[in-house]
Amino acid sequence: MGLGLAGVGVLTVPHLTGGDARSMAEVLVTVVGYATAPLIAARSLGDVPSLQLTASCLALAAVVYAPAAGATWPSSMPSTSVLLALAGLGVICTAVAFVAFLELIKEVGPTRSTVITYVNPAVAVAAGGAVPGGRS
């Protein structure tokens, strides 16, 4: 848990001086979402299969983000490696991780399952340093 909190510190401390009210509100909404989503998933959606719940949530997110994506569409097509990286992030780091997290919530409960969110930043920092080209 301490390592995860240290990871959060490493990621946020250099940026604390440049924040604004809108950014802080976005962080607050995210924190509330992280805190309440596992409770909602366990109490109200526990009988819904994880794959179906994940597909529904990601489809809703795609609809919500579509206008912003359309408004900021790039002028040229990204390279194949960029598109493959985005596909990998979408499938492995989002969809598969979402299914695994929902299964974890069912297995250990909503409170204990959220401990993983403290470890994620530290893992991200370590991976960024360990992966070749991750620091660029």
C-alpha positions as CSV (number, residue, x, y, z in Angstrom):
1,M,0.0,0.0,0.0
2,G,2.9,2.4,0.8
3,L,4.5,1.7,-2.5
4,G,1.2,2.6,-4.3
5,L,0.9,5.8,-2.4
6,A,4.5,6.7,-3.2
7,G,3.7,6.1,-6.9
8,V,0.8,8.5,-6.6
9,G,3.1,11.1,-5.0
10,V,5.7,10.7,-7.8
11,L,3.1,11.2,-10.4
12,T,1.3,14.2,-8.8
13,V,3.7,16.3,-6.7
14,P,5.5,18.0,-9.6
15,H,2.1,19.1,-11.0
16,L,0.4,20.4,-7.9
17,T,1.5,24.0,-8.4
18,G,-0.2,24.4,-11.8
19,G,-3.7,23.1,-11.1
20,D,-6.9,24.9,-11.6
21,A,-10.4,24.5,-10.3
22,R,-11.6,22.6,-13.4
23,S,-8.7,20.1,-13.1
24,M,-9.3,19.6,-9.4
25,A,-13.1,19.0,-10.1
26,E,-12.2,16.4,-12.7
27,V,-9.9,14.6,-10.2
28,L,-12.7,14.8,-7.6
29,V,-15.2,13.2,-10.0
30,T,-12.7,10.5,-10.8
31,V,-12.0,9.7,-7.1
32,V,-15.8,9.5,-6.4
33,G,-16.2,7.2,-9.4
34,Y,-13.3,4.9,-8.2
35,A,-14.8,4.8,-4.7
36,T,-18.4,4.1,-5.7
37,A,-18.2,2.0,-8.8
38,P,-17.1,-1.2,-6.9
39,L,-19.9,-0.8,-4.5
40,I,-22.5,-0.4,-7.2
41,A,-21.0,-3.3,-9.1
42,A,-21.2,-5.6,-6.1
43,R,-24.5,-4.5,-4.7
44,S,-26.6,-3.8,-7.8
45,L,-24.8,-5.5,-10.7
46,G,-23.4,-8.6,-9.0
47,D,-25.6,-10.9,-11.1
48,V,-24.6,-9.4,-14.4
49,P,-21.8,-11.4,-16.2
50,S,-18.6,-9.4,-16.2
51,L,-18.1,-9.5,-19.9
52,Q,-21.6,-8.1,-20.6
53,L,-21.2,-5.4,-18.0
54,T,-17.8,-4.4,-19.4
55,A,-19.1,-4.3,-23.0
56,S,-22.1,-2.1,-21.9
57,C,-19.8,0.3,-19.9
58,L,-17.3,0.7,-22.6
59,A,-20.0,1.2,-25.3
60,L,-21.5,4.0,-23.1
61,A,-18.1,5.5,-22.7
62,A,-17.5,5.4,-26.4
63,V,-20.8,7.2,-27.0
64,V,-20.0,9.9,-24.4
65,Y,-16.5,10.5,-25.8
66,A,-17.4,10.4,-29.5
67,P,-18.2,14.1,-29.9
68,A,-14.8,15.1,-28.3
69,A,-13.0,12.6,-30.5
70,G,-14.7,13.9,-33.6
71,A,-13.9,17.5,-32.7
72,T,-10.2,16.7,-32.2
73,W,-9.8,14.3,-35.1
74,P,-6.2,14.3,-36.4
75,S,-5.4,15.7,-39.8
76,S,-3.5,12.6,-40.8
77,M,-3.8,8.9,-40.0
78,P,-1.5,7.8,-37.2
79,S,1.2,5.2,-38.0
80,T,0.4,1.5,-37.8
81,S,2.5,1.1,-34.6
82,V,0.4,3.9,-33.0
83,L,-2.8,2.3,-34.0
84,L,-1.6,-1.1,-32.7
85,A,-0.6,0.4,-29.4
86,L,-4.0,2.0,-29.1
87,A,-5.7,-1.3,-29.8
88,G,-3.5,-3.0,-27.3
89,L,-4.3,-0.4,-24.6
90,G,-8.0,-0.7,-25.4
91,V,-8.2,-4.4,-25.4
92,I,-5.7,-5.5,-22.8
93,C,-5.4,-2.5,-20.5
94,T,-9.0,-1.5,-20.5
95,A,-11.4,-4.3,-21.6
96,V,-9.5,-7.3,-20.1
97,A,-8.5,-5.4,-17.0
98,F,-12.2,-4.3,-16.5
99,V,-13.4,-7.9,-16.7
100,A,-10.7,-9.0,-14.3
101,F,-11.5,-6.2,-11.9
102,L,-15.2,-7.0,-11.9
103,E,-14.3,-10.7,-11.2
104,L,-12.1,-9.5,-8.3
105,I,-15.0,-7.5,-6.9
106,K,-17.1,-10.6,-7.0
107,E,-14.4,-12.7,-5.4
108,V,-13.1,-10.4,-2.5
109,G,-15.7,-7.7,-2.3
110,P,-15.8,-4.0,-3.2
111,T,-13.7,-2.7,-0.4
112,R,-10.7,-5.1,-0.7
113,S,-10.7,-5.0,-4.4
114,T,-10.0,-1.3,-4.5
115,V,-6.5,-1.8,-3.0
116,I,-5.3,-2.5,-6.5
117,T,-5.9,1.2,-7.4
118,Y,-3.1,2.1,-4.9
119,V,-0.6,-0.2,-6.6
120,N,-1.4,0.9,-10.2
121,P,0.6,4.2,-10.2
122,A,3.7,2.5,-8.8
123,V,3.5,-0.2,-11.4
124,A,3.0,2.4,-14.1
125,V,6.1,4.4,-13.0
126,A,8.2,1.2,-12.8
127,A,7.0,0.0,-16.2
128,G,7.7,3.4,-17.8
129,G,11.3,3.2,-16.6
130,A,11.8,-0.4,-17.4
131,V,10.3,-0.5,-20.9
132,P,12.8,0.6,-23.6
133,G,11.8,4.1,-24.8
134,G,9.4,4.4,-21.9
135,R,11.0,7.6,-20.6
136,S,10.8,9.5,-23.9
